[in-house]
Amino acid sequence: MKEKEKNTETKRGNQQQPSAATRVEIFDQTYNLRGPDAEYLKKLAEYVDAKMRTVAAQASTVDSLRVAVLAALNIADELHLQRGKLESISQSQARTSNLLGMLDEVLGEAPPVKKTGKKVG
């Protein structure tokens, strides 16, 4: 195994036994894919197939390579948008955590409120 492949495998923590090939069809082409979760691979293949068919229906080309590239760009756009949303959520969580910390400090400095059980008013 090449050194680069070893490093990639180690980084992924991929210490599972090699899995059996999963047969999938994408845009009328059959592929045998290997991975630890066959159902996940099938879902991914179905997603890519659907994207390619959508692009093919909208594009004026029948070149499968061009369709694949356009579908990949659509998927990359979706990924980029989702990453932006995730970053925004992470920033909001950090700000919320900061504000909660500040609120805890303020409330921690206030004198405790005595409960008397008497009605006010």
C-alpha positions in Angstrom: 0.0 0.0 0.0 1.3 3.4 -0.8 2.3 5.8 2.0 -0.4 8.3 1.0 -3.1 5.6 1.0 -1.9 4.4 4.5 -2.1 7.9 5.9 -5.6 8.5 4.4 -6.8 5.2 5.8 -5.3 6.0 9.2 -6.9 9.5 9.3 -10.3 8.1 8.6 -9.9 5.5 11.3 -10.9 2.8 8.8 -9.9 -0.3 10.6 -12.8 -2.5 9.6 -12.5 -5.5 7.4 -12.9 -5.0 3.7 -16.6 -5.1 2.8 -18.2 -6.9 -0.1 -18.9 -4.9 -3.2 -22.3 -3.2 -3.4 -23.7 -3.0 -6.9 -25.3 0.3 -7.8 -26.5 1.9 -10.9 -26.0 5.6 -11.7 -27.2 7.1 -14.9 -27.6 3.7 -16.6 -24.0 2.7 -15.6 -23.3 -0.1 -13.1 -20.7 0.4 -10.4 -19.4 -1.9 -7.8 -18.6 0.1 -4.7 -17.0 -0.9 -1.4 -17.8 0.6 1.9 -18.8 -0.4 5.5 -22.5 0.4 4.9 -24.1 -1.0 1.7 -27.4 0.8 2.3 -25.7 4.1 2.7 -23.8 3.5 -0.6 -27.1 2.7 -2.3 -28.7 5.9 -1.0 -25.8 8.0 -2.2 -25.9 6.3 -5.6 -29.7 7.0 -5.8 -29.1 10.7 -4.9 -26.3 11.1 -7.6 -28.5 9.3 -10.2 -31.4 11.6 -9.4 -29.2 14.7 -9.7 -27.8 13.5 -13.0 -31.3 12.8 -14.4 -32.5 16.2 -13.3 -29.6 17.9 -15.0 -30.0 15.8 -18.1 -33.6 16.7 -18.4 -32.8 20.5 -18.1 -29.6 20.6 -20.1 -29.3 20.5 -23.8 -26.5 17.9 -23.8 -26.5 14.1 -23.8 -22.8 13.8 -23.0 -22.8 11.8 -19.7 -19.5 13.4 -18.6 -20.9 16.9 -19.0 -24.1 15.8 -17.1 -21.9 14.3 -14.4 -19.9 17.5 -14.0 -23.0 19.7 -13.9 -24.6 17.3 -11.3 -21.4 17.5 -9.3 -21.6 21.3 -9.3 -25.2 21.2 -8.1 -24.2 18.8 -5.3 -21.2 21.0 -4.4 -23.5 24.0 -4.3 -25.8 22.2 -1.9 -22.9 21.3 0.3 -21.5 24.8 0.3 -24.9 26.3 1.3 -25.3 23.7 4.1 -21.8 24.4 5.4 -22.7 28.1 5.5 -25.8 27.4 7.5 -23.9 25.2 9.9 -21.3 27.9 10.4 -24.1 30.4 11.1 -25.7 28.1 13.6 -22.3 27.5 15.3 -21.7 31.2 15.6 -25.2 31.7 17.0 -24.5 28.9 19.6 -21.2 30.5 20.6 -22.9 33.9 21.0 -25.8 32.3 23.0 -23.3 30.5 25.2 -21.4 33.8 25.8 -24.6 35.7 26.6 -25.7 32.9 29.0 -22.3 33.1 30.7 -22.7 36.9 31.1 -26.3 36.4 32.4 -25.1 33.8 34.9 -22.4 36.3 36.1 -25.0 39.1 36.6 -27.5 36.8 38.3 -24.7 35.3 40.5 -23.8 38.8 41.7 -27.4 39.8 42.6 -28.4 39.2 46.2 -30.6 36.2 46.7 -34.3 36.8 46.7 -36.1 35.7 49.9 -39.3 33.8 49.5 -41.8 34.8 52.2 -44.9 33.1 50.9 -46.8 36.4 51.3 -49.0 37.7 48.5 -47.9 41.1 47.2 -50.6 43.6 46.5 
